[in-house]
Amino acid sequence: MIVEGLKRIMIGVAVGSLITFAVISFMIIQSIDSSMQEIWKHWLASMLIGILFSFASAIFEREEWSILKQTVMHSTLTFLVLFPIIILAGWLPFNPVSLIIGLGIFLTTYSIMWVSMYFYYKNVEKSMNKCIDSDNK
Amino acid sequence: MKLYEVEEMLQQSGFIRFSKSVVGNINQIDRFELSFNGNLCVYFKSGSKEYVSRKYVHDLKSQIVEGGEYNDR
């Protein structure tokens, strides 16, 4: 349990850091300057978000939950943790219009995810039923 | 006896794993149905209903779609 937790933290930190490295590399190529404090803040936010998704993915490994329950649990957890981080890091400005747009993107993303999974399994259902029908004749 | 042992034993007779706790005969399936919450249900010809867990969906599908003859005899 502890090992699994540490593993997930390390994966989150690694992915978050890799993305930060890519962004800093881009800034160096483009000669964009920033302060150490700024970089520290965004790096920290990336790592925390990495850890969040690393842990949250365990929700989709719970086979006994339906896809609907998994999606709802995942989105609730993400919402509760992600929004404070991106607001504090300044990625999402704290004003009504930005928050509504942010929430809209958030809900759209999850809806697309849910609908794609649903139709994927709908297709599986259809192709298996077709095979069974042709066998029964 | 463990369920995976039962599974191995009955493999030759067309039985396959559906979920953690279910092994069923692939030749006795009536139909599959996706419920609203995304669970894949399987209805057997006998009328009983079970769930297919996503872990086993892939194997089940390849067995049904590509398997052709499922060791019927």
Backbone of each chain as ProteinMPNN parsed JSONL, in Angstrom:
{"seq_chain_A": "MIVEGLKRIMIGVAVGSLITFAVISFMIIQSIDSSMQEIWKHWLASMLIGILFSFASAIFEREEWSILKQTVMHSTLTFLVLFPIIILAGWLPFNPVSLIIGLGIFLTTYSIMWVSMYFYYKNVEKSMNKCIDSDNK", "coords_chain_A": {"N_chain_A": [[0.847, -1.211, 0.0], [1.858, 1.264, 0.938], [4.092, 1.295, -0.671], [2.881, 1.332, -3.182], [1.638, 3.829, -3.018], [3.884, 5.534, -2.815], [5.008, 4.999, -5.284], [3.11, 6.048, -6.992], [3.274, 8.744, -6.26], [5.881, 9.31, -7.106], [5.638, 8.907, -9.881], [3.837, 10.944, -10.488], [5.333, 13.236, -9.75], [7.44, 12.956, -11.535], [6.197, 13.168, -14.102], [5.024, 15.713, -13.883], [7.34, 17.268, -13.523], [8.684, 16.791, -15.893], [7.039, 18.017, -17.772], [7.246, 20.645, -16.873], [9.964, 21.015, -17.376], [9.958, 20.872, -20.165], [8.492, 23.177, -20.742], [10.178, 25.175, -19.663], [12.396, 24.768, -21.29], [11.325, 25.559, -23.74], [10.926, 28.261, -23.129], [13.569, 29.097, -22.857], [14.554, 28.717, -25.455], [12.992, 30.554, -26.797], [13.927, 32.805, -25.618], [12.582, 33.862, -23.346], [12.22, 35.539, -20.335], [12.097, 34.773, -16.837], [11.291, 34.828, -13.314], [12.936, 33.192, -10.56], [11.134, 32.639, -8.509], [8.679, 32.579, -9.826], [9.004, 30.377, -11.575], [9.381, 28.374, -9.682], [6.863, 28.308, -8.462], [5.141, 27.483, -10.54], [6.262, 25.069, -11.216], [5.895, 23.603, -8.867], [3.092, 23.521, -8.856], [2.655, 21.973, -11.18], [3.797, 19.542, -10.409], [2.146, 18.828, -8.254], [-0.3, 18.515, -9.573], [0.372, 16.445, -11.249], [0.725, 14.419, -9.329], [-1.865, 14.32, -8.331], [-3.382, 13.308, -10.571], [-2.099, 10.936, -10.927], [-2.787, 9.532, -8.627], [-5.56, 9.648, -8.858], [-6.111, 8.05, -11.026], [-6.318, 5.545, -10.066], [-8.932, 5.198, -9.475], [-10.156, 4.374, -11.815], [-9.313, 1.845, -11.905], [-10.847, 0.404, -10.264], [-12.72, -2.149, -10.585], [-15.207, -2.93, -9.697], [-16.819, -0.749, -9.706], [-19.16, 1.065, -11.729], [-18.751, 2.523, -15.033], [-19.906, 4.996, -15.031], [-19.994, 5.698, -12.302], [-17.255, 5.683, -11.769], [-16.41, 7.771, -13.446], [-17.796, 9.951, -12.345], [-16.775, 10.001, -9.705], [-14.063, 10.409, -10.236], [-14.132, 12.897, -11.541], [-15.162, 14.505, -9.512], [-13.203, 14.369, -7.498], [-11.023, 15.402, -8.947], [-12.008, 17.951, -9.488], [-12.191, 19.068, -6.888], [-9.53, 19.151, -6.084], [-7.937, 20.007, -8.241], [-8.914, 22.574, -9.046], [-8.424, 24.424, -6.813], [-5.588, 24.354, -6.923], [-4.923, 25.312, -9.545], [-6.04, 27.807, -9.418], [-4.661, 29.051, -7.307], [-2.097, 28.931, -8.398], [-2.385, 30.691, -10.354], [-3.138, 30.035, -12.906], [-5.718, 29.863, -13.629], [-7.605, 32.595, -13.735], [-9.059, 34.309, -10.962], [-11.978, 35.082, -11.329], [-15.479, 35.605, -12.067], [-16.157, 35.122, -14.871], [-13.902, 33.738, -15.929], [-13.889, 31.531, -14.231], [-16.291, 30.292, -14.892], [-15.805, 29.641, -17.57], [-13.621, 27.945, -17.204], [-14.838, 25.891, -15.719], [-16.638, 25.047, -17.609], [-14.939, 23.978, -19.636], [-13.86, 21.926, -18.166], [-16.141, 20.304, -17.561], [-16.933, 19.668, -20.172], [-14.745, 18.176, -21.071], [-14.911, 15.891, -19.413], [-17.43, 14.963, -20.183], [-17.005, 14.262, -22.853], [-15.169, 12.226, -22.468], [-16.717, 10.348, -21.053], [-18.816, 9.844, -22.893], [-17.346, 8.805, -25.055], [-16.31, 6.459, -23.921], [-18.668, 5.124, -23.387], [-19.76, 4.709, -25.949], [-17.776, 3.175, -27.048], [-18.003, 0.755, -25.621], [-20.582, 0.2, -26.356], [-20.275, -0.441, -28.995], [-18.709, -2.735, -28.744], [-20.578, -4.383, -27.518], [-22.461, -4.529, -29.602], [-21.003, -5.781, -31.708], [-20.423, -8.23, -30.548], [-22.962, -9.276, -30.069], [-23.83, -9.553, -32.667], [-22.213, -11.597, -33.652], [-23.054, -13.662, -32.013], [-25.738, -13.907, -32.735], [-25.491, -14.743, -35.418], [-24.391, -17.186, -35.023], [-26.363, -18.581, -33.755], [-28.182, -19.101, -35.688]], "CA_chain_A": [[0.0, 0.0, 0.0], [2.773, 2.415, 1.026], [4.931, 1.245, -1.875], [2.035, 1.771, -4.287], [1.476, 5.277, -2.852], [5.153, 6.178, -3.183], [5.175, 4.837, -6.723], [2.226, 7.021, -7.642], [3.834, 10.079, -6.036], [7.054, 9.457, -7.978], [5.173, 9.062, -11.266], [3.272, 12.29, -10.59], [6.43, 14.2, -9.709], [8.217, 12.814, -12.778], [5.462, 13.724, -15.238], [4.914, 17.156, -13.657], [8.647, 17.881, -13.743], [9.013, 16.683, -17.321], [6.278, 19.063, -18.461], [7.887, 21.913, -16.499], [11.231, 21.078, -18.106], [9.636, 21.183, -21.559], [8.091, 24.589, -20.807], [11.371, 26.004, -19.444], [13.202, 24.647, -22.511], [10.683, 26.425, -24.74], [11.196, 29.648, -22.745], [14.98, 29.39, -23.146], [14.685, 28.842, -26.907], [12.33, 31.8, -27.179], [14.526, 33.854, -24.789], [11.612, 34.463, -22.432], [12.783, 35.563, -18.987], [11.167, 34.645, -15.717], [12.002, 34.817, -12.036], [13.013, 31.905, -9.886], [9.893, 32.46, -7.742], [7.624, 32.203, -10.769], [9.256, 29.005, -12.016], [9.144, 27.499, -8.52], [5.412, 28.205, -8.242], [4.517, 26.683, -11.599], [6.803, 23.705, -11.106], [5.184, 22.985, -7.75], [1.714, 23.235, -9.3], [2.712, 20.839, -12.124], [4.053, 18.29, -9.68], [0.949, 18.489, -7.485], [-1.317, 18.023, -10.504], [0.85, 15.117, -11.636], [0.412, 13.488, -8.239], [-3.327, 14.182, -8.299], [-3.885, 12.398, -11.606], [-1.49, 9.634, -10.681], [-3.623, 8.862, -7.628], [-6.954, 9.568, -9.309], [-6.267, 6.985, -12.026], [-6.67, 4.313, -9.338], [-10.4, 5.09, -9.506], [-10.543, 3.604, -13.001], [-8.903, 0.449, -11.719], [-11.857, -0.247, -9.422], [-13.592, -2.848, -11.528], [-16.558, -3.137, -9.193], [-17.613, 0.449, -9.962], [-19.534, 1.247, -13.13], [-18.011, 3.629, -15.656], [-20.545, 6.238, -14.588], [-19.524, 5.995, -10.95], [-15.831, 6.018, -11.87], [-16.266, 9.096, -14.04], [-18.284, 10.945, -11.38], [-15.814, 10.075, -8.605], [-12.823, 10.999, -10.755], [-14.325, 14.322, -11.801], [-15.346, 15.211, -8.239], [-11.882, 14.477, -6.875], [-10.227, 16.328, -9.737], [-12.542, 19.298, -9.291], [-11.876, 19.545, -5.539], [-8.093, 19.356, -5.904], [-7.334, 20.739, -9.363], [-9.285, 23.991, -9.11], [-7.619, 25.236, -5.892], [-4.191, 24.451, -7.376], [-4.747, 26.192, -10.711], [-6.396, 29.178, -9.033], [-3.534, 29.57, -6.514], [-0.93, 29.096, -9.263], [-2.688, 31.787, -11.27], [-3.42, 29.557, -14.259], [-7.125, 30.201, -13.86], [-7.86, 33.84, -12.993], [-10.166, 34.157, -10.016], [-13.123, 35.976, -11.551], [-16.62, 34.774, -12.491], [-16.128, 34.683, -16.278], [-12.866, 32.703, -16.074], [-14.289, 30.331, -13.511], [-17.343, 29.62, -15.673], [-15.148, 29.04, -18.741], [-12.845, 26.815, -16.688], [-15.771, 24.825, -15.366], [-17.186, 24.559, -18.895], [-13.922, 23.107, -20.252], [-13.78, 20.767, -17.28], [-17.307, 19.437, -17.77], [-16.901, 19.182, -21.557], [-13.734, 17.117, -21.141], [-15.437, 14.671, -18.806], [-18.547, 14.456, -20.979], [-16.429, 13.595, -24.027], [-14.566, 10.984, -21.98], [-17.8, 9.438, -20.702], [-19.521, 9.452, -24.115], [-16.497, 7.918, -25.868], [-16.254, 5.138, -23.302], [-19.983, 4.499, -23.546], [-19.935, 4.222, -27.321], [-16.813, 2.09, -27.269], [-18.596, -0.486, -25.114], [-21.789, -0.047, -27.148], [-19.767, -1.126, -30.188], [-18.307, -4.079, -28.312], [-21.837, -5.089, -27.326], [-23.071, -4.772, -30.913], [-20.263, -6.766, -32.513], [-20.535, -9.55, -29.925], [-24.327, -9.758, -30.307], [-23.922, -9.946, -34.073], [-21.577, -12.921, -33.772], [-23.879, -14.652, -31.345], [-26.93, -14.106, -33.564], [-25.187, -15.529, -36.612], [-24.098, -18.542, -34.575], [-27.59, -19.239, -33.326], [-29.017, -19.452, -36.836]], "C_chain_A": [[0.879, 1.257, 0.0], [3.634, 2.487, -0.232], [4.156, 1.771, -3.076], [1.848, 3.294, -4.24], [2.731, 6.03, -3.27], [5.376, 6.138, -4.684], [4.341, 5.888, -7.473], [2.741, 8.451, -7.468], [5.006, 10.312, -6.984], [6.645, 9.656, -9.438], [4.632, 10.476, -11.48], [4.344, 13.36, -10.644], [7.205, 14.162, -11.03], [7.501, 13.461, -13.957], [5.347, 15.242, -15.113], [6.224, 17.867, -13.954], [9.028, 17.876, -15.216], [8.307, 17.783, -18.112], [6.885, 20.431, -18.157], [9.195, 22.091, -17.265], [10.985, 21.473, -19.564], [9.284, 22.667, -21.702], [9.298, 25.496, -20.63], [12.275, 25.957, -20.679], [12.657, 25.571, -23.6], [10.991, 27.891, -24.437], [12.636, 30.032, -23.062], [15.179, 29.601, -24.644], [14.11, 30.179, -27.379], [12.903, 33.018, -26.445], [13.496, 34.597, -23.931], [12.193, 34.393, -21.022], [11.698, 35.383, -17.93], [11.975, 34.631, -14.429], [11.998, 33.414, -11.45], [11.713, 31.604, -9.142], [8.751, 31.976, -8.642], [7.772, 30.734, -11.178], [8.964, 28.022, -10.897], [7.652, 27.239, -8.343], [4.77, 27.271, -9.281], [4.997, 25.232, -11.574], [6.062, 22.936, -10.01], [3.762, 22.592, -8.174], [1.698, 22.036, -10.241], [2.89, 19.524, -11.392], [2.821, 17.862, -8.902], [-0.144, 17.925, -8.387], [-0.935, 16.632, -11.015], [0.487, 14.077, -10.598], [-1.093, 13.247, -8.167], [-3.816, 13.154, -9.315], [-3.311, 10.994, -11.457], [-2.32, 8.836, -9.668], [-5.041, 8.639, -8.151], [-7.16, 8.415, -10.285], [-6.617, 5.651, -11.361], [-8.18, 4.1, -9.338], [-10.845, 4.222, -10.689], [-10.08, 2.15, -12.925], [-9.887, -0.307, -10.835], [-12.917, -0.887, -10.294], [-15.033, -2.962, -11.035], [-17.426, -1.891, -9.365], [-17.971, 0.523, -11.439], [-18.742, 2.424, -13.707], [-18.584, 4.963, -15.199], [-20.029, 6.649, -13.217], [-18.052, 6.405, -10.967], [-15.646, 7.44, -12.377], [-16.694, 10.184, -13.056], [-17.289, 11.117, -10.226], [-14.53, 10.778, -9.053], [-12.992, 12.502, -10.948], [-14.489, 15.102, -10.501], [-14.001, 15.429, -7.551], [-11.027, 15.507, -7.606], [-10.678, 17.764, -9.494], [-12.085, 19.87, -7.945], [-10.394, 19.868, -5.369], [-7.501, 20.258, -6.986], [-7.639, 22.235, -9.313], [-8.534, 24.856, -8.091], [-6.175, 25.419, -6.377], [-4.062, 25.458, -8.518], [-5.158, 27.628, -10.405], [-5.236, 29.81, -8.259], [-2.305, 29.812, -7.388], [-1.154, 30.216, -10.277], [-2.952, 31.343, -12.688], [-4.866, 29.864, -14.639], [-7.416, 31.459, -13.043], [-9.113, 33.718, -12.131], [-11.215, 35.241, -10.241], [-14.228, 35.155, -12.198], [-16.518, 34.245, -13.915], [-15.112, 33.547, -16.462], [-13.285, 31.407, -15.407], [-15.357, 29.553, -14.288], [-16.734, 28.945, -16.9], [-14.351, 27.802, -18.311], [-13.722, 25.617, -16.381], [-16.369, 24.194, -16.627], [-16.226, 23.591, -19.565], [-13.832, 21.795, -19.488], [-14.923, 19.787, -17.561], [-17.336, 18.857, -19.181], [-15.931, 18.012, -21.682], [-14.284, 15.805, -20.591], [-16.599, 14.088, -19.596], [-18.027, 13.689, -22.186], [-15.862, 12.231, -23.623], [-15.647, 9.93, -21.728], [-18.493, 8.912, -21.962], [-18.656, 8.509, -24.95], [-16.423, 6.53, -25.262], [-17.56, 4.396, -23.517], [-20.127, 3.921, -24.95], [-18.94, 3.127, -27.678], [-17.437, 0.761, -26.82], [-19.893, -0.841, -25.836], [-21.4, -0.835, -28.415], [-19.365, -2.556, -29.885], [-19.547, -4.944, -28.184], [-22.433, -5.502, -28.676], [-22.344, -5.878, -31.667], [-20.365, -8.161, -31.892], [-21.93, -10.134, -30.161], [-24.493, -10.266, -31.742], [-23.363, -11.357, -34.27], [-22.443, -13.997, -33.152], [-25.127, -14.958, -32.163], [-26.63, -14.998, -34.763], [-24.857, -16.976, -36.244], [-25.369, -19.315, -34.259], [-28.47, -19.671, -34.487], [-28.622, -20.813, -37.416]], "O_chain_A": [[0.69, 2.174, -0.799], [3.879, 3.56, -0.784], [4.676, 2.543, -3.882], [1.89, 3.966, -5.271], [2.661, 7.03, -3.984], [5.861, 7.097, -5.284], [4.795, 6.514, -8.431], [2.663, 9.267, -8.387], [5.118, 11.376, -7.593], [7.232, 10.474, -10.146], [4.913, 11.123, -12.489], [4.288, 14.273, -11.467], [7.577, 15.202, -11.573], [8.108, 14.209, -14.723], [5.541, 15.973, -16.085], [6.232, 18.938, -14.561], [9.616, 18.831, -15.722], [8.893, 18.4, -19.001], [7.028, 21.271, -19.045], [9.498, 23.184, -17.745], [11.706, 22.298, -20.125], [9.713, 23.33, -22.646], [9.443, 26.48, -21.356], [12.851, 26.972, -21.072], [13.408, 26.266, -24.285], [11.28, 28.673, -25.343], [12.902, 31.157, -23.487], [15.871, 30.528, -25.065], [14.676, 30.841, -28.249], [12.419, 34.136, -26.628], [13.545, 35.822, -23.814], [12.607, 33.327, -20.566], [10.549, 35.786, -18.11], [13.192, 34.446, -14.449], [11.17, 32.572, -11.799], [11.242, 30.467, -9.137], [7.973, 31.095, -8.275], [6.816, 29.959, -11.138], [8.373, 26.966, -11.125], [7.229, 26.107, -8.107], [3.972, 26.395, -8.946], [4.246, 24.302, -11.869], [5.659, 21.788, -10.194], [3.296, 21.489, -7.891], [0.829, 21.172, -10.124], [2.236, 18.527, -11.698], [2.476, 16.681, -8.882], [-0.832, 16.973, -8.017], [-1.788, 15.761, -11.19], [0.004, 12.994, -10.928], [-1.542, 12.119, -7.967], [-4.568, 12.241, -8.973], [-3.948, 10.002, -11.811], [-2.529, 7.633, -9.827], [-5.644, 7.591, -7.923], [-8.257, 7.861, -10.368], [-7.144, 4.745, -12.007], [-8.656, 2.971, -9.218], [-11.788, 3.439, -10.577], [-10.42, 1.333, -13.781], [-9.774, -1.522, -10.675], [-13.889, -0.243, -10.69], [-15.965, -3.074, -11.832], [-18.643, -1.962, -9.19], [-17.196, 0.101, -12.298], [-18.145, 3.211, -12.972], [-17.853, 5.934, -15.005], [-19.671, 7.807, -12.998], [-17.647, 7.342, -10.279], [-14.855, 8.214, -11.838], [-16.034, 11.218, -12.944], [-16.996, 12.24, -9.817], [-13.986, 11.624, -8.344], [-12.12, 13.287, -10.575], [-14.012, 16.231, -10.391], [-13.699, 16.527, -7.084], [-10.394, 16.364, -6.99], [-9.863, 18.669, -9.32], [-11.646, 21.018, -7.87], [-10.038, 20.758, -4.597], [-6.688, 21.14, -6.71], [-6.751, 23.064, -9.509], [-8.046, 25.926, -8.455], [-5.609, 26.505, -6.256], [-3.21, 26.346, -8.48], [-4.684, 28.562, -11.052], [-4.866, 30.956, -8.513], [-1.557, 30.765, -7.167], [-0.227, 30.635, -10.97], [-2.991, 32.174, -13.595], [-5.188, 30.093, -15.804], [-7.469, 31.408, -11.814], [-10.099, 33.099, -12.53], [-11.332, 36.186, -9.461], [-13.955, 34.122, -12.81], [-16.76, 33.063, -14.156], [-15.421, 32.523, -17.073], [-13.069, 30.32, -15.943], [-15.335, 28.323, -14.337], [-17.096, 27.818, -17.236], [-14.399, 26.757, -18.96], [-13.4, 24.482, -16.732], [-16.575, 22.983, -16.701], [-16.627, 22.516, -20.011], [-13.742, 20.713, -20.069], [-14.696, 18.595, -17.77], [-17.713, 17.701, -19.375], [-16.237, 16.995, -22.305], [-14.146, 14.749, -21.209], [-16.747, 12.869, -19.679], [-18.526, 12.612, -22.514], [-16.04, 11.231, -24.318], [-15.513, 8.775, -22.133], [-18.732, 7.712, -22.099], [-19.16, 7.527, -25.495], [-16.465, 5.532, -25.982], [-17.568, 3.197, -23.792], [-20.562, 2.782, -25.118], [-19.223, 2.26, -28.505], [-17.4, -0.229, -27.55], [-20.267, -2.01, -25.926], [-22.098, -1.757, -28.836], [-19.64, -3.472, -30.66], [-19.586, -6.077, -28.664], [-22.847, -6.644, -28.872], [-22.969, -6.795, -32.198], [-20.392, -9.16, -32.61], [-22.073, -11.329, -30.419], [-25.183, -11.252, -32.001], [-23.955, -12.191, -34.956], [-22.56, -15.101, -33.682], [-25.534, -16.114, -32.278], [-27.407, -15.894, -35.09], [-25.025, -17.882, -37.06], [-25.449, -20.527, -34.461], [-29.379, -20.486, -34.326], [-29.223, -21.267, -38.389]]}, "seq_chain_B": "MKLYEVEEMLQQSGFIRFSKSVVGNINQIDRFELSFNGNLCVYFKSGSKEYVSRKYVHDLKSQIVEGGEYNDR", "coords_chain_B": {"N_chain_B": [[-11.371, -25.533, -4.145], [-10.129, -23.265, -6.519], [-11.421, -20.462, -8.423], [-10.032, -19.894, -10.777], [-8.948, -22.316, -11.308], [-11.143, -23.85, -11.916], [-11.852, -22.488, -14.176], [-9.697, -23.081, -15.899], [-10.072, -25.794, -16.118], [-12.511, -26.012, -17.425], [-12.099, -24.746, -19.771], [-11.76, -26.029, -22.237], [-14.303, -26.781, -22.83], [-15.666, -24.629, -23.734], [-16.043, -22.67, -21.861], [-15.601, -19.489, -20.294], [-13.954, -16.741, -18.62], [-15.848, -14.222, -17.057], [-15.954, -12.287, -15.103], [-14.475, -11.31, -11.947], [-15.769, -13.142, -10.305], [-17.202, -14.851, -11.918], [-17.619, -17.524, -14.162], [-18.52, -18.561, -17.344], [-20.51, -20.315, -19.839], [-19.71, -19.896, -23.124], [-21.174, -20.645, -25.277], [-23.732, -20.582, -24.512], [-24.768, -18.094, -24.408], [-27.224, -15.616, -24.587], [-27.623, -12.864, -25.212], [-25.817, -9.674, -25.214], [-25.87, -6.724, -23.226], [-25.576, -3.28, -22.88], [-25.721, -1.445, -20.015], [-27.181, 1.62, -18.718], [-25.387, 2.798, -16.919], [-22.976, 2.035, -17.889], [-22.121, -0.52, -17.445], [-21.466, -3.751, -18.702], [-23.771, -6.124, -19.453], [-24.468, -9.617, -19.426], [-26.709, -11.866, -20.806], [-27.788, -15.078, -20.289], [-28.895, -18.041, -22.061], [-30.365, -19.49, -20.326], [-31.625, -17.624, -18.868], [-30.431, -16.387, -16.768], [-28.554, -13.611, -15.479], [-25.539, -11.837, -15.78], [-22.643, -9.792, -14.957], [-20.138, -8.425, -17.107], [-16.861, -7.86, -16.416], [-14.661, -5.119, -17.071], [-12.056, -5.845, -17.293], [-12.074, -8.344, -18.414], [-13.393, -8.074, -20.759], [-12.075, -7.649, -23.2], [-10.742, -10.093, -23.856], [-12.921, -11.778, -23.947], [-14.343, -10.691, -26.059], [-12.596, -11.084, -28.24], [-12.593, -13.796, -28.247], [-15.248, -14.386, -28.896], [-15.735, -12.936, -31.272], [-13.605, -13.563, -33.002], [-13.152, -16.165, -32.518], [-14.804, -18.159, -33.658], [-15.4, -21.401, -33.891], [-16.111, -22.619, -30.742], [-14.845, -24.786, -29.346], [-16.918, -26.715, -29.19], [-17.558, -29.383, -28.951]], "CA_chain_B": [[-10.976, -25.283, -5.537], [-10.178, -21.844, -6.894], [-12.182, -20.237, -9.658], [-9.162, -19.986, -11.953], [-8.751, -23.748, -11.599], [-12.361, -24.232, -12.62], [-11.75, -21.864, -15.49], [-8.758, -23.877, -16.693], [-10.653, -27.114, -16.338], [-13.655, -25.946, -18.345], [-11.703, -23.988, -20.949], [-11.942, -26.848, -23.433], [-15.729, -26.978, -23.083], [-16.272, -23.372, -24.159], [-16.281, -21.744, -20.748], [-14.645, -18.381, -20.247], [-14.093, -15.856, -17.471], [-16.615, -13.001, -17.303], [-15.537, -11.306, -14.1], [-13.755, -11.87, -10.813], [-16.481, -14.24, -9.653], [-18.089, -15.558, -12.84], [-17.15, -18.255, -15.336], [-19.753, -18.956, -18.017], [-20.4, -20.992, -21.118], [-19.778, -18.94, -24.224], [-22.156, -21.131, -26.248], [-25.069, -20.463, -23.92], [-25.099, -16.675, -24.25], [-28.353, -15.151, -25.393], [-27.228, -11.552, -25.75], [-25.151, -8.712, -24.333], [-26.582, -5.457, -23.164], [-24.859, -2.252, -22.14], [-26.678, -0.678, -19.221], [-26.959, 3.069, -18.753], [-24.209, 3.205, -16.148], [-21.756, 1.605, -18.551], [-21.811, -1.926, -17.182], [-21.851, -4.661, -19.767], [-24.474, -7.277, -18.891], [-24.612, -10.759, -20.316], [-27.889, -12.694, -20.52], [-27.615, -16.437, -20.784], [-30.118, -18.654, -22.574], [-31.114, -19.987, -19.17], [-32.331, -16.509, -18.263], [-29.653, -15.7, -15.725], [-27.885, -12.39, -15.927], [-24.286, -11.555, -15.076], [-21.898, -8.653, -15.494], [-18.804, -8.674, -17.635], [-16.024, -6.756, -15.957], [-13.889, -4.601, -18.198], [-10.789, -6.56, -17.344], [-12.218, -9.553, -19.226], [-14.151, -7.788, -21.981], [-11.249, -7.788, -24.396], [-10.549, -11.517, -24.147], [-14.219, -12.325, -24.291], [-14.698, -10.222, -27.4], [-11.793, -11.757, -29.267], [-13.035, -15.189, -28.254], [-16.538, -14.472, -29.572], [-15.703, -12.394, -32.634], [-12.631, -14.247, -33.858], [-13.033, -17.569, -32.121], [-15.506, -19.092, -34.543], [-15.806, -22.591, -33.14], [-15.602, -22.518, -29.376], [-14.657, -26.118, -28.761], [-18.288, -27.066, -28.844], [-17.695, -30.806, -28.615]], "C_chain_B": [[-11.13, -23.802, -5.881], [-10.88, -21.68, -8.237], [-11.29, -20.334, -10.904], [-8.854, -21.442, -12.317], [-9.959, -24.297, -12.362], [-12.307, -23.721, -14.06], [-10.853, -22.687, -16.415], [-9.359, -25.221, -17.085], [-11.712, -27.088, -17.444], [-13.345, -25.23, -19.654], [-12.02, -24.742, -22.245], [-13.417, -27.028, -23.79], [-16.435, -25.676, -23.443], [-16.595, -22.415, -23.032], [-15.206, -20.667, -20.723], [-14.944, -17.497, -19.053], [-14.864, -14.602, -17.86], [-16.241, -11.892, -16.325], [-14.815, -12.048, -12.989], [-14.432, -13.131, -10.277], [-17.332, -15.082, -10.597], [-17.322, -16.237, -13.973], [-18.406, -18.765, -16.029], [-19.493, -19.617, -19.35], [-20.692, -20.022, -22.254], [-20.841, -19.359, -25.262], [-23.591, -20.984, -25.752], [-25.474, -19.005, -23.713], [-26.268, -16.322, -25.154], [-28.002, -13.817, -26.033], [-26.465, -10.74, -24.711], [-25.952, -7.426, -24.326], [-25.776, -4.47, -22.323], [-25.872, -1.452, -21.337], [-26.281, 0.795, -19.206], [-25.687, 3.483, -18.016], [-22.901, 2.649, -16.713], [-21.338, 0.181, -18.25], [-22.285, -2.792, -18.339], [-22.493, -5.894, -19.137], [-24.497, -8.4, -19.914], [-25.825, -11.566, -19.854], [-27.649, -14.062, -21.121], [-28.959, -16.99, -21.246], [-31.001, -19.173, -21.438], [-31.913, -18.878, -18.495], [-31.538, -15.794, -17.188], [-28.833, -14.57, -16.34], [-26.635, -12.154, -15.106], [-23.632, -10.322, -15.675], [-20.571, -9.12, -16.059], [-17.93, -7.543, -17.127], [-15.067, -6.377, -17.085], [-12.55, -5.298, -18.373], [-10.877, -7.745, -18.315], [-12.921, -9.318, -20.547], [-13.33, -8.094, -23.23], [-11.081, -9.249, -24.822], [-11.84, -12.161, -24.626], [-14.587, -11.962, -25.726], [-13.888, -10.96, -28.464], [-12.194, -13.226, -29.367], [-14.331, -15.337, -29.07], [-16.441, -14.051, -31.034], [-14.761, -13.185, -33.538], [-12.586, -15.751, -33.619], [-13.668, -18.57, -33.059], [-16.059, -20.263, -33.763], [-15.259, -22.482, -31.723], [-15.517, -23.88, -28.732], [-15.988, -26.684, -28.274], [-18.405, -28.502, -28.361], [-16.871, -31.184, -27.403]], "O_chain_B": [[-12.143, -23.179, -5.563], [-10.933, -22.594, -9.06], [-11.733, -20.796, -11.956], [-8.544, -21.761, -13.465], [-9.83, -25.082, -13.302], [-12.663, -24.418, -15.011], [-11.205, -22.953, -17.565], [-9.187, -25.712, -18.201], [-11.801, -27.994, -18.273], [-14.2, -25.115, -20.532], [-12.49, -24.155, -23.219], [-13.744, -27.386, -24.922], [-17.665, -25.62, -23.456], [-17.34, -21.454, -23.223], [-14.054, -20.907, -21.083], [-16.059, -17.503, -18.532], [-14.567, -13.985, -18.883], [-16.215, -10.713, -16.679], [-14.575, -13.252, -13.077], [-13.762, -14.071, -9.848], [-18.101, -15.931, -10.146], [-16.496, -15.621, -14.647], [-19.275, -19.343, -15.376], [-18.408, -19.503, -19.92], [-21.762, -19.419, -22.332], [-21.338, -18.529, -26.023], [-24.543, -21.235, -26.491], [-26.395, -18.707, -22.952], [-26.297, -16.682, -26.331], [-28.076, -13.664, -27.252], [-26.457, -11.052, -23.52], [-26.624, -7.087, -25.3], [-25.351, -4.779, -21.21], [-26.78, -0.847, -21.907], [-25.184, 1.161, -19.628], [-24.992, 4.408, -18.438], [-21.846, 2.777, -16.092], [-20.311, -0.282, -18.746], [-23.37, -2.587, -18.883], [-21.848, -6.622, -18.382], [-24.541, -8.156, -21.12], [-25.953, -11.905, -18.678], [-27.346, -14.192, -22.307], [-30.017, -16.482, -20.875], [-32.219, -19.28, -21.577], [-32.772, -19.146, -17.655], [-31.926, -14.714, -16.742], [-28.481, -14.575, -17.519], [-26.662, -12.257, -13.879], [-24.009, -9.862, -16.753], [-19.961, -10.071, -15.569], [-18.227, -6.376, -17.383], [-14.714, -7.198, -17.931], [-11.988, -5.331, -19.467], [-9.891, -8.107, -18.956], [-13.043, -10.229, -21.365], [-13.813, -8.709, -24.181], [-11.254, -9.593, -25.991], [-11.859, -12.962, -25.56], [-15.069, -12.791, -26.497], [-14.438, -11.406, -29.471], [-12.138, -13.823, -30.442], [-14.489, -16.29, -29.833], [-16.984, -14.71, -31.921], [-15.078, -13.447, -34.699], [-12.046, -16.506, -34.427], [-13.164, -19.678, -33.246], [-17.061, -20.139, -33.06], [-14.06, -22.274, -31.536], [-16.08, -24.09, -27.657], [-16.147, -27.071, -27.116], [-19.219, -28.82, -27.494], [-16.877, -32.343, -26.99]]}, "name": "protein", "num_of_chains": 2, "seq": "MIVEGLKRIMIGVAVGSLITFAVISFMIIQSIDSSMQEIWKHWLASMLIGILFSFASAIFEREEWSILKQTVMHSTLTFLVLFPIIILAGWLPFNPVSLIIGLGIFLTTYSIMWVSMYFYYKNVEKSMNKCIDSDNKMKLYEVEEMLQQSGFIRFSKSVVGNINQIDRFELSFNGNLCVYFKSGSKEYVSRKYVHDLKSQIVEGGEYNDR"}
